[in-house]
Amino acid sequence: MLRRDVVLALALLACRDAEPVGSPAPAITRYDDLYSVSVIDAEHVVAVGDHGAAWRSEDGGQSWRRGRTATDRPLYAVSMADRASGWAVGQQGVILHTRDGGRSWTFEADRDGDPRSHLFGVHALDARRAVAVGSWGARLVTRDGGETWTDHSLRVTPDHPQFVWLSASERETLQRGGSVYEDVVLQDVSCLAGTDDCWLVGEFGSIFRSQDGGESWTRGEITSDAGSASIGFPAGGSQPGDDGIAAVRAFAARIADDERRVVRLEPFAGEHEIAAYGRGAGAADLVERLAARTAEVQAALEEAGVASDRLRVSGVPPWDAAGTADPGPAAIARYLAQRRARDAHVELSVRETPVLFAVDFADAETGLAVGLGGALLRTGDGGRSWIPVATGRRHALFAVAAGMRRAIAVGEQGTVLHSSDRGASWSVPDERQLAPLSGFLRDLAFAPGGEPRTGFSVGPGGTVLRTRDGGESWTQVLPPAG
């Protein structure tokens, strides 16, 4: 449980920088890179970015003023619950809270020095509840307006795939009852207005759904059209036949051109060979044979053009990774029981593992997620399963807005994509409509209610763009022309 721990020096600094009652808000004199924007309604907008920048507009983007944050740390995300209350998060675990519409911000949590502390996403469900996500699987929840933050971060347990890669000291930490956090960056969290439904996305195709405001999460699955393959081996043998090599090559050809697709290799022993070799000294030999089969298939995949960094071996004996010389007959018997199948084979399957930057939902069932390399995913079942959607673009997509019918995604090199069928297909608007766009667009947000119409996008150099027609055309409002 994280208590709001306001360091005295920071508190004094915040008081010294606070705006006197009735004084004009500070003008923006330095146009820092902006990373996130939150649109409360068509008139009220807040954006945050580098060097603790927190800007606000109360007239639909016509004019902007600077808020007081008392920090120089980059702020990576902002979410306003209403015209008064909201949160911003950023580097070294900083969590800021505003109760006056972004005029002033106070520290609520400061995890400086914690290597897993960086926070990249936040969503305010209401004035008292918010969810924040970040590095090392960080998932934090407040239900009392930020007085306390509960840690629901992703942790490695003995049944976790990363367990076999833990160091000796990390395993000792687990044995003592401590926590080891999952090495994954969570980039964004989004919650459906008026509900407790939230979704988050991050590295390695990580997608989770919560139906209780972030207290518990279930993982979503990304489907693949590449199928799977079973590479057979003769009982007791370590070399696949010609048919097996041909199957490896055919499988590699289906996925060779898409680097986001990672191949999982999982060895299985046939029932007959477990019966013949699965006892005494022969059991250890059979374990080695499974490892040899996996290595043969792995080499065949690499020879067929699949890079080694796209290959993941599952079902390896945990004592191999840990370097244990003698696991004992009981451990070997348990391992072989888990590897039992009708016939000896190595199973090949595809995992879609894009780096995802943003997620948004139109309703409780229909949502979109975007990421690196033009990755775009769509779900129609509330985030339980996701289908990749082809857009013909390879530029990174950093933000997405999902409407009941229309959807918009923005990203690298001024990329703007439009959909008029709830994200099933996408098109690029006329380049003449995108004249203000340059560099990349880091975030996108629309005024709530109905289809996306009045919205803002932000990017490097303090760029703020505004649209009033659902993203068909954009006007640059910051930095000012000239």
Buried (B, 14 or more C-beta within 10 A) or exposed (E): EBEBEBEEEBEEBBEEBBBEEEEEBEEBEEBBBBBBBBBBBBBBBBBBBBEBBBBBBBEBBEBBBBBBBBBEBBBBBBBBBEBBBBBBBBBBBBBBBBBBBBBBBBBBBBBEEEEBBBBBBBBBBBBBBBBBBBBBBBBBBBBEBBEBBBEBBBBBEEEBEBBBEBEEEBBEBBEEEEEBBBBBBBBBBBBBEEEBBBBBBBBBBBBBBBBEBBBEBEEBBBEBEBEEBBBBBBBBBBEBEEEBBEBBBEBBEBBBEBBBBBBBBBBBBBBEBBEEBBBEEBBBEBBEBBBBBBBBBBEBBBEBEBEEEBBBBBBBBBBEEBEEEEBEEEBBEEBBEEBEBEBBBBBBBBBBBBBBBBBBBBBEEBBBBBBBBBBBBBBBEBBBBBBBBEBEBEBBBBBBBBBEBBBBBBBBEBBBBBBBEBBEEBEEBEEEBBEBBBEBBBBBBBBEEEEBBBBBBBBBEBBBBBBBEBBBBBEBBBEEEE
